[in-house]
Amino acid sequence: MTVTGAALSTGVAVAAAPAGPVAPIDLGALPGITHNSAASINDRGDVVGSGYSSPYDSHGFRWSRGVLTALPDTARAPFPINDAGQIAGDLPGRFSSPGFVLRPDGTVVDPGFTPADQNGRGQVVGTGPVPGGAHAMSWRDGRTVDGPEDAALSEALAINNAGQIVGSTFDPVTDDRVRRLCLLTWG
């Protein structure tokens, strides 16, 4: 008898381990960078991440089809990469972290907030500054949209390909210290 998978007590099937040894692929490192970390991989196998050799001196990279390339200086801490090759992230610094979107054509765009996630359609979500606090924000095709107005503070955490956004909100009327998770749907 050959076992090719297993079932957990919850009824969820689990794939069997691959036959034979699994060898990792060394993605390399940018010159002079001593600490490297991958952040995301898309369905095409493209990997993005960042590395540093001293605090506040991070450098973003993209590994694709065996080639490691440095991202522009305005794209230092990439998070997600979608299947079209669009990368979103932030610029880590001592006091603030402005965001960026690196489009597949190589142009870098400032969405006006710090991205947390993006979907396959290129819609980016995150949290950005507004008078009196911060709000969940969404960016797509060069247009930034502020999140719900009824929340004193909100944040967008993740987005799926249907455009549904999961995030959290603080209600200033009932208790501004209690976080409520929510599903957001807006442009």
KALIN-V152257 format. One record per run of one state. SS is the DSSP state (h for helix, s for strand, l for the rest). FROM is the first residue (numbers start at 1). LEN is the number of residues. If there is no record, write none. Layout:
ss = <SS/SS>
from = <FROM/FROM>
len = <LEN/LEN>
This chain:
ss = <l/s/l/s/l/s/l/s/l/s/l/s/l/s/l/s/l/s/l/s/l/s/l/s/l/s/l/s/l/s/l/s/l/s/l>
from = <1/5/8/13/16/35/42/47/53/58/65/67/71/77/82/87/91/99/103/108/110/114/119/124/131/133/141/143/147/153/160/165/172/175/185>
len = <4/3/5/3/19/7/5/6/5/7/2/4/6/5/5/4/8/4/5/2/4/5/5/7/2/8/2/4/6/7/5/7/3/10/3>
